[in-house]
Amino acid sequence: MLDIEFTQEQDMLRSVVRSLCAEHAPLSVVRELEDDPIGYAPGLWEQLAALDLAGLLVPEEHGGSGMTALEGAVLYEELGRALAPTPHFASCVAGAGALVAGGTDGQRAAWLPGVASGDVILTPAWLEPDGGFGPAGVRTAARPAEGGGWALTGTKRHVAFAAAATKLLVLARTGDGLRDIDLFLVDPHAPGVTLTQQLTVASDAQYRVDLDGVEVDDGARIGAPESGWDTWEAVRDDALILLAAWAVGAAGYVQEITVQYAKDREQFDKPIGAFQAIAHYLADRQAELDGARTLVHEAAWARATGRSVARLAPMAKLFACRTARQVTATAQQIHGGNGFTVDYDVQLYFRRVKALQLSWWGDRDLEELIAADVLDVPTSGP
């Protein structure tokens, strides 16, 4: 039977992460780091590593804590609540997850301890111009190089923390089949790599990465030949659940400050929350938020106990991001003109929540994944 109560240790984890974020990455720091080329707070990153939180999901044999998706969900709710600027997801979830799922023993031994200690930052270079979230969207070519190894040519977009990364995790096509894709570890400062910062609605550190005949040796390919897309799919479940937890954490904080604003702001000699229109909006958003949080916790619990999350993981991100978008939009309306000004915190959350809804598997792709499980048939998506 599902038990949605967290353990004492998990509650302690939540308290520790909330304190860390408050001390090392308050919203004043989030504002300072908007459109920053590096994009993360060194103090918070060092503390996350020092407390073994960078390696929270990395297996113990590779220097991590080997915790489950439940602990991951606790961590990510708090990171979302604080909008904590950190490469944790790119490196410690997506990058490390790919090595765990598809890397060789030597590759895991070489890179995972550094990821767990925070000394190594990995970031996926996945999406491409005019490409989708599926394997058909990967058109960057990896061809055998004359002197051995591989030469990579193509363009990637929305590569998080690329300028700060130790290695890029590049998805590249090695054959003509739909899933003939490999993952390569690429030095972001190697000859032939050009990084161009992208300014986005989230104001976080994202880059366009142009690869022009970038050469890597055979050891840079992760795992078996043409296994890259299978590896990337294996990363997806944990990624979706944790991103959903981030969205719930962000939405939860916005709901809190909006409720307080409705209590404090007065019109016609009474708090605006006393008016039915405002009260009902807040009630609707609270119902949706509680539902999203329960769905995320169920998905994390299922993942932690070895159950299938083929449906739950995409459902969690789909519903959590939609809910967070609704909560932040309603918050802006209740704050009135203040909600759109940079002096108030609501706009920080509104922009980042919307960006998350569009990235790391968008709504339509998530619906395809859910439909494939509901109908038990392959879908027509890319």
C-alpha positions as CSV (number, residue, x, y, z in Angstrom):
1,M,0.0,0.0,0.0
2,L,1.2,3.5,-0.8
3,D,2.5,5.4,2.2
4,I,2.8,9.1,1.3
5,E,4.4,10.0,4.7
6,F,8.1,10.8,4.5
7,T,10.5,9.3,7.0
8,Q,12.2,11.3,9.7
9,E,15.5,11.1,7.7
10,Q,13.7,12.4,4.5
11,D,12.2,15.3,6.5
12,M,15.7,16.1,7.9
13,L,17.0,16.1,4.3
14,R,14.3,18.6,3.4
15,S,15.2,20.8,6.3
16,V,18.9,20.7,5.5
17,V,18.4,21.6,1.8
18,R,16.0,24.4,2.6
19,S,18.5,25.9,5.0
20,L,21.3,25.6,2.5
21,C,19.3,27.3,-0.2
22,A,18.3,30.1,2.2
23,E,21.9,30.7,3.2
24,H,23.7,30.2,-0.1
25,A,21.2,30.9,-2.8
26,P,18.4,33.3,-1.6
27,L,16.3,35.0,-4.3
28,S,18.8,37.9,-4.3
29,V,21.4,35.5,-5.6
30,V,19.0,34.1,-8.2
31,R,18.5,37.7,-9.4
32,E,22.2,38.4,-9.5
33,L,22.8,35.3,-11.6
34,E,20.2,36.0,-14.3
35,D,21.9,35.7,-17.7
36,D,25.2,35.0,-16.0
37,P,27.5,33.0,-18.3
38,I,28.4,30.5,-15.6
39,G,24.9,30.5,-14.1
40,Y,25.3,28.9,-10.7
41,A,26.2,29.9,-7.1
42,P,29.6,28.4,-6.2
43,G,28.8,28.5,-2.4
44,L,25.6,26.4,-2.8
45,W,27.4,23.9,-5.2
46,E,30.2,23.4,-2.8
47,Q,27.8,22.8,0.1
48,L,25.7,20.4,-1.9
49,A,28.9,18.4,-2.7
50,A,30.2,18.6,0.9
51,L,27.0,17.1,2.2
52,D,27.0,14.3,-0.4
53,L,23.9,15.8,-2.1
54,A,25.7,16.1,-5.4
55,G,26.1,12.4,-5.3
56,L,22.7,11.7,-3.8
57,L,21.6,9.4,-6.6
58,V,25.0,8.2,-7.7
59,P,25.6,4.6,-6.7
60,E,27.6,4.1,-3.5
61,E,30.3,2.1,-5.3
62,H,31.1,5.2,-7.3
63,G,31.3,7.6,-4.5
64,G,27.7,8.6,-4.2
65,S,25.0,8.1,-1.6
66,G,22.9,5.6,-3.6
67,M,19.6,7.1,-2.5
68,T,16.2,6.6,-4.2
69,A,13.9,8.8,-6.2
70,L,12.0,9.6,-3.0
71,E,15.1,11.3,-1.6
72,G,15.6,12.9,-5.0
73,A,12.0,14.3,-5.0
74,V,12.6,15.8,-1.5
75,L,15.8,17.5,-2.8
76,Y,14.2,18.8,-5.9
77,E,11.1,20.2,-4.3
78,E,13.4,22.3,-2.2
79,L,15.6,23.3,-5.2
80,G,12.5,24.3,-7.0
81,R,11.1,26.2,-4.0
82,A,14.3,28.3,-4.0
83,L,14.8,28.4,-7.7
84,A,18.3,27.3,-6.7
85,P,20.8,28.0,-9.6
86,T,22.8,24.8,-9.8
87,P,24.0,22.3,-12.4
88,H,22.7,19.5,-10.2
89,F,20.1,18.2,-12.7
90,A,22.3,18.4,-15.8
91,S,25.3,16.8,-14.1
92,C,24.1,14.6,-11.2
93,V,20.9,13.4,-12.7
94,A,21.1,13.4,-16.5
95,G,24.8,13.1,-16.9
96,A,25.5,10.7,-14.1
97,G,22.3,8.7,-15.0
98,A,23.6,8.2,-18.6
99,L,26.9,6.8,-17.3
100,V,25.2,4.5,-14.8
101,A,22.7,3.2,-17.4
102,G,25.0,2.9,-20.4
103,G,28.7,3.5,-19.5
104,T,31.4,0.9,-19.2
105,D,32.9,0.1,-15.9
106,G,36.0,2.2,-16.8
107,Q,33.9,5.2,-17.7
108,R,31.8,5.0,-14.5
109,A,35.0,4.7,-12.5
110,A,36.6,7.6,-14.3
111,W,33.7,10.1,-14.1
112,L,31.1,9.3,-11.5
113,P,33.3,9.9,-8.4
114,G,34.0,13.4,-9.7
115,V,30.3,14.0,-10.4
116,A,29.5,12.9,-6.8
117,S,32.2,15.2,-5.4
118,G,31.1,18.2,-7.5
119,D,34.5,18.4,-9.1
120,V,33.1,17.3,-12.5
121,I,30.2,18.8,-14.3
122,L,28.6,16.9,-17.1
123,T,25.8,18.4,-19.2
124,P,23.7,16.8,-22.0
125,A,23.9,18.4,-25.5
126,W,20.7,16.9,-26.9
127,L,18.2,19.2,-28.6
128,E,18.8,20.6,-32.1
129,P,17.4,23.5,-34.2
130,D,13.9,22.5,-35.6
131,G,14.3,19.1,-34.0
132,G,11.9,17.4,-31.6
133,F,12.4,15.5,-28.4
134,G,12.6,12.1,-30.1
135,P,15.4,10.3,-31.9
136,A,14.5,11.8,-35.3
137,G,15.5,15.2,-33.9
138,V,19.1,14.1,-33.5
139,R,20.9,15.0,-36.7
140,T,24.4,15.8,-35.4
141,A,26.6,13.4,-37.3
142,A,29.4,11.3,-35.8
143,R,31.7,9.9,-38.5
144,P,34.8,7.8,-38.3
145,A,37.8,10.1,-38.2
146,E,40.8,9.5,-40.4
147,G,43.2,8.9,-37.5
148,G,40.8,6.8,-35.5
149,G,38.0,7.8,-33.2
150,W,35.1,10.0,-34.3
151,A,34.5,13.5,-35.8
152,L,31.3,15.2,-34.7
153,T,29.5,17.9,-36.7
154,G,26.2,19.6,-35.9
155,T,24.5,22.1,-33.8
156,K,22.9,21.7,-30.3
157,R,20.7,24.2,-28.5
158,H,19.6,24.8,-24.9
159,V,22.7,23.2,-23.5
160,A,22.6,24.0,-19.8
161,F,25.8,25.3,-18.1
162,A,27.9,24.5,-21.1
163,A,30.6,27.1,-20.3
164,A,31.1,25.6,-16.8
165,A,31.0,22.0,-17.9
166,T,33.9,19.6,-17.7
167,K,32.4,17.5,-20.5
168,L,29.4,17.7,-22.8
169,L,27.3,14.6,-23.2
170,V,26.6,14.8,-27.0
171,L,23.9,12.7,-28.7
172,A,25.1,12.1,-32.3
173,R,23.9,10.0,-35.2
174,T,26.2,7.1,-36.2
175,G,23.9,5.4,-38.7
176,D,20.9,5.8,-40.9
177,G,18.4,4.0,-38.6
178,L,16.0,6.0,-36.4
179,R,17.8,4.9,-33.2
180,D,21.3,4.7,-34.6
181,I,22.6,7.2,-32.0
182,D,25.5,7.3,-29.7
183,L,26.5,9.4,-26.7
184,F,29.9,11.0,-26.7
185,L,31.9,12.9,-24.0
186,V,33.2,16.1,-25.6
187,D,35.4,18.8,-24.1
188,P,33.4,22.0,-24.4
189,H,36.7,23.9,-25.1
190,A,38.1,21.5,-27.7
191,P,39.0,22.7,-31.2
192,G,35.9,22.9,-33.4
193,V,33.5,23.6,-30.5
194,T,31.9,27.0,-30.4
195,L,29.7,28.1,-27.4
196,T,27.2,30.9,-27.9
197,Q,25.1,31.9,-24.9
198,Q,21.4,31.9,-25.5
199,L,19.2,34.5,-23.6
200,T,16.0,32.7,-22.6
201,V,12.8,33.6,-20.8
202,A,14.2,31.8,-17.8
203,S,17.4,33.9,-17.8
204,D,19.4,30.8,-16.9
205,A,22.7,29.6,-18.4
206,Q,21.9,28.0,-21.7
207,Y,24.1,27.7,-24.8
208,R,24.1,27.0,-28.5
209,V,26.9,24.5,-29.2
210,D,28.3,24.3,-32.7
211,L,30.4,21.3,-33.5
212,D,32.6,21.4,-36.6
213,G,34.5,18.2,-37.1
214,V,35.3,17.9,-33.4
215,E,37.4,14.8,-32.9
216,V,37.1,12.4,-30.0
217,D,38.7,9.0,-29.4
218,D,36.8,5.7,-29.1
219,G,36.9,5.9,-25.3
220,A,34.7,9.0,-25.5
221,R,31.7,6.9,-26.7
222,I,29.6,5.8,-23.8
223,G,28.7,2.1,-23.8
224,A,28.1,-0.2,-26.8
225,P,27.8,1.1,-30.4
226,E,24.4,2.7,-31.3
227,S,23.1,2.3,-27.7
228,G,22.9,6.0,-27.0
229,W,19.2,6.4,-27.5
230,D,18.4,3.4,-25.3
231,T,20.7,4.9,-22.6
232,W,19.0,8.3,-22.9
233,E,15.5,6.7,-22.5
234,A,16.8,4.9,-19.4
235,V,17.7,8.4,-17.9
236,R,14.2,9.7,-18.7
237,D,12.2,8.3,-15.8
238,D,14.2,9.7,-13.0
239,A,14.6,13.0,-14.9
240,L,10.9,13.4,-15.4
241,I,10.1,12.7,-11.7
242,L,12.7,15.1,-10.4
243,L,11.7,17.9,-12.7
244,A,8.1,17.4,-11.7
245,A,9.2,17.6,-8.0
246,W,11.0,20.9,-8.9
247,A,7.9,22.3,-10.4
248,V,5.8,21.3,-7.4
249,G,8.3,23.0,-5.1
250,A,8.3,26.2,-7.1
251,A,4.5,26.2,-7.3
252,G,4.1,25.5,-3.6
253,Y,6.2,28.6,-2.6
254,V,4.3,30.8,-5.0
255,Q,1.0,29.7,-3.6
256,E,2.3,30.5,-0.1
257,I,3.3,34.0,-0.9
258,T,0.2,34.6,-2.9
259,V,-2.1,33.5,-0.1
260,Q,-0.2,35.8,2.3
261,Y,-0.5,38.7,-0.2
262,A,-4.3,38.1,-0.4
263,K,-4.4,38.3,3.4
264,D,-2.3,41.4,3.6
265,R,-3.5,43.5,0.6
266,E,-6.7,45.4,1.4
267,Q,-9.4,47.0,-0.8
268,F,-12.6,48.5,0.4
269,D,-11.4,48.0,4.0
270,K,-11.0,44.3,3.8
271,P,-8.3,41.8,2.6
272,I,-8.7,41.0,-1.0
273,G,-8.7,37.3,-0.1
274,A,-12.2,37.9,1.5
275,F,-13.6,38.4,-2.0
276,Q,-15.1,35.3,-3.5
277,A,-13.4,35.7,-6.9
278,I,-9.9,35.7,-5.3
279,A,-10.7,33.0,-2.7
280,H,-12.0,30.6,-5.3
281,Y,-9.0,31.1,-7.5
282,L,-6.7,30.3,-4.6
283,A,-8.9,27.3,-3.7
284,D,-8.7,25.9,-7.2
285,R,-5.0,26.3,-7.4
286,Q,-4.5,24.6,-4.0
287,A,-6.6,21.6,-5.1
288,E,-4.5,21.3,-8.3
289,L,-1.2,21.8,-6.4
290,D,-2.1,19.1,-3.8
291,G,-3.0,16.7,-6.6
292,A,0.3,17.4,-8.4
293,R,2.3,16.9,-5.3
294,T,0.6,13.5,-4.6
295,L,1.2,12.4,-8.1
296,V,4.8,13.3,-7.9
297,H,5.2,11.5,-4.6
298,E,3.5,8.4,-6.0
299,A,5.8,8.4,-9.0
300,A,8.9,8.7,-6.8
301,W,7.6,6.0,-4.5
302,A,6.9,3.7,-7.5
303,R,10.4,4.3,-8.9
304,A,12.0,3.7,-5.5
305,T,10.2,0.4,-5.0
306,G,11.0,-1.0,-8.5
307,R,7.5,-0.5,-10.0
308,S,6.9,0.7,-13.6
309,V,6.7,4.4,-14.0
310,A,6.3,4.3,-17.8
311,R,3.0,6.2,-17.3
312,L,3.5,7.8,-13.9
313,A,6.8,9.6,-14.8
314,P,5.5,11.5,-17.8
315,M,2.2,12.1,-16.1
316,A,4.0,13.6,-13.1
317,K,5.9,16.2,-15.2
318,L,3.0,16.9,-17.5
319,F,0.6,17.7,-14.6
320,A,3.1,19.3,-12.3
321,C,4.3,21.7,-14.9
322,R,0.8,22.6,-16.0
323,T,-0.2,23.1,-12.4
324,A,2.9,25.3,-11.7
325,R,2.1,27.3,-14.8
326,Q,-1.5,27.8,-13.5
327,V,-0.4,28.7,-10.0
328,T,2.2,31.2,-11.1
329,A,-0.2,32.8,-13.7
330,T,-2.9,33.1,-11.0
331,A,-0.4,34.6,-8.6
332,Q,0.5,37.3,-11.1
333,Q,-3.2,38.2,-11.6
334,I,-3.8,38.4,-7.8
335,H,-0.7,40.5,-7.4
336,G,-2.1,42.8,-10.1
337,G,0.5,45.0,-11.7
338,N,3.0,44.2,-9.0
339,G,3.1,40.6,-10.3
340,F,4.7,41.7,-13.5
341,T,7.4,44.0,-12.0
342,V,10.9,42.9,-11.4
343,D,10.7,44.1,-7.8
344,Y,8.3,41.2,-6.9
345,D,9.4,37.6,-6.9
346,V,6.3,36.2,-8.7
347,Q,7.8,36.9,-12.1
348,L,10.9,35.0,-11.3
349,Y,8.9,31.8,-10.8
350,F,6.5,32.5,-13.7
351,R,9.3,32.6,-16.2
352,R,11.2,29.6,-15.0
353,V,8.1,27.4,-14.6
354,K,7.1,28.2,-18.2
355,A,10.6,27.4,-19.4
356,L,10.5,24.1,-17.7
357,Q,7.2,23.2,-19.2
358,L,8.6,23.7,-22.6
359,S,11.9,21.9,-22.1
360,W,13.3,18.4,-21.1
361,W,10.3,16.7,-22.9
362,G,7.5,19.1,-23.7
363,D,3.8,18.5,-23.2
364,R,3.1,16.9,-26.5
365,D,5.9,14.4,-26.2
366,L,4.8,13.6,-22.6
367,E,1.3,12.9,-23.9
368,E,2.8,10.6,-26.5
369,L,4.6,8.6,-23.8
370,I,1.4,8.4,-21.7
371,A,-0.7,7.3,-24.7
372,A,1.8,4.6,-25.6
373,D,1.4,3.1,-22.1
374,V,-2.4,3.6,-21.9
375,L,-3.0,2.1,-25.4
376,D,-0.2,-0.4,-25.2
377,V,0.7,0.3,-28.8
378,P,3.5,2.4,-30.4
379,T,2.5,6.0,-31.0
380,S,3.1,8.1,-34.1
381,G,5.4,10.6,-32.3
382,P,9.0,11.2,-33.4
